[in-house]
Amino acid sequence: MLRIWFGSPLWKRVLLAMVCGIIAGIVLGEDAESVRWIGDLFIRAIKMLVIPLIFFSLVSGMTAVGDLRRLGSVGGKALLLFMSTALISVTLGMTLATLVQPGVGLSIDLPAGTAVPPAPDQSLIGMVISLVPENPVMAMAEGAVLPVIVFAVLFGIAILASGEEGTPIAQAMNAGSIVMQNMTIFVMELAPFGVFALIAWVTGTFGFEALIPLSKLVALNYVGCAIILAIVYPLILRLIARLPVIDFYRGIIDAQAVAFSTASSNAALPVTLRCVERNLGVSHSVASFTVALGATINMNGTAMYLGVIALFGAQVYGIELSWLSYVMIILTSTLGAIGAAGVPGSGLIIMSLVLSSIGVPLETIAFVAGINHILDMARTMTNVSGDAAVAVAVGRMSGEIDVEEYVSADDV
């Protein structure tokens, strides 16, 4: 029995746990509160991962550039496009969530004694000043995510500037990133149990109608990804690369299929690289650098989704968001998506970063954990498509793309 359980894909186990949790919640009613502690344990495990995962992933992504000169030329163009599309994506997600309001009508009160991080209440200048930590170790201990992100970026740039002397640190950061990705996988093994407990509690306490908003979240996720694929990336191809869009999507269909089925940018990386080089005609130097960097830091689908979930959680718990809270959502979603590991389930970890920054309870994760894989498939396909689009744009700007190969009918 245990072999069958652990031999099954995680998303199937989480989905089964969600169904069982709904049934248990209906049967137990208000007594479902007795199993909520299991879900709380899972939430604490997720919180445990946020700071080290973000730190190691960001520093590792910065050092992957290789050197500052590379970062300033090809890397600078790629980073600018990655950051721009991430900002557009999270803004799109927030806009969709504001228009549809998936959490309205589902009002949940927090249990007594539950501590909620306060929403940001300071001026814009104060927020900018607070981005630079007086003590990075203290910022990590206090869970101050944005200052940690700023320190991680500066630390990564300093490693690159150190040349060979910084190589051992770069290797250590890369090893730390791999370790944290594996630790994330370990914690995600607890997801079925945490989801079961939290869904049982939600269903038993608030009724079956509490799960209806999930359908809105799925619809918003796929609509948002479709808009990015149909509008944002074509604009990059037409305005920056000045190349036809149909040939682009024909050339990366293999990578999209792998990304959609595996829900992992890292798993799709070899196929994406092959498609960008052979089908789209981008030179090996630009393709290998840009696609690898994109698999690490380009998470447009995830950024869009985080914007949706942040507003969904605020709507569910009746939390009024200030304009500064919206700024925090944009910043944490963009930077958090950059630090997300390219493995299934990492979006749940980054989600806790965004929610805590605006004072939305992490119990919001319980609503989406069960359907996360279904959502992750579309997000990952969007992410991988963005890697390829940016590689084409950078290759075009650098004069390192074979246009004849790009527009050819070959599909190898």
Secondary structure, 3 states (H helix, E strand, C coil): CHHHHHHCCHHHHHHHHHHHHHHHHHHHHHHHHHHHHHHHHHHHHHHHHHHHHHHHHHHHHHHCCCCHHHHHHHHHHHHHHHHHHHHHHHHHHHHHHHHHCCCCCCCCCCCCCCCCCCCCCCCHHHHHHHCCCCCHHHHHHHCCHHHHHHHHHHHHHHHHHCHHHHHHHHHHHHHHHHHHHHHHHHHHCCHHHHHHHHHHHHHHHHCHHHHCHHHHHHHHHHHHHHHHHHHHHHHHHHHHHCCCHHHHHHHCHHHHHHHHHHCCHHHHHHHHHHHHHHHCCECHHHHHHHHHHHHHHCCHHHHHHHHHHHHHHHHHCCCCCCHHHHHHHHHHHHHHHHHCCCCCCHHHHHHHHHHHHCCCCHHHHHHHHCCHHHHHHHHHHHHHHHHHHHHHHHHHHCCCECHHHHHCCCCC
